[in-house]
Amino acid sequence: MVDAIYFDFSKAFDSVSHQKLIHKLKGYGLTGTLLAIIDNFLFNRQQRVVLPEGYSTYAQILFKR
């Protein structure tokens, strides 16, 4: 059995300052692994295209810290 939860954070997070968002989350007491996951999602994003015949190289998605 596999359970999965999918959140589409891109629209919510891409419309605000990421640095301010992380600061506010810390202010609300969010720490540890969850804060690290959100931070990595916002600032270390990469994407690539995967097809049955192969895949592209990774491209860095740039956001300012």
N, C-alpha and C positions, 0 to 999 in steps of 0.2 A: 504494500500500500504506500502510495506517495501522496503527500499533501503539499500544495504549493499556494503561495499567496503572491499575487502580482499587483504592484502599485505603479501607476504611471505618474511619476513625480515630475516629469520633464516640464509640463505646462506650468505647474505651480512653482517650481524652483527656478525655472529659466526666466521668470518675469520679475524676480526680486534680486537684490544684491546678495550674492552668496556669502560674502564676508559678514554682512549684517545678519543674515539668517543664522549662520553658525554662532555668532555672538549672542543672538536672542535665545537660541536653543540652549546654550550654556547657561544663560541667565535664568531659564526655566528649570534648571537643574539636570538637564540631559547630559550625561557623561558616558564614558566607557565605550564599549563596542558599538552600540547603536549610533552614537555621535560620530565615531570613526567611519562607520559604513556610510553615513550621509555625507560626511566630508569627502571621502574617497569618491563617492558617486558624483559629487559636484565638481571636483577639481582634478580627477585623474581619469577622465573619460576617454575611451578610444572606441572606434567603430571600424568594422570591415564588412564586406559583402561576401556571403558564403552561398555558393551555387553547387549543384551536383558535379559540375565539371572542375571545380576548383574554388579558390578564394583570393580576395585581394589582400594587400598588405594593410596593416593597421594604420589608421589616421588618427592623430590626436585631436580631440575636441577641446578648443582653447576657451577658457574662461578666466577672467582676472580674479586673483585672490585679494 
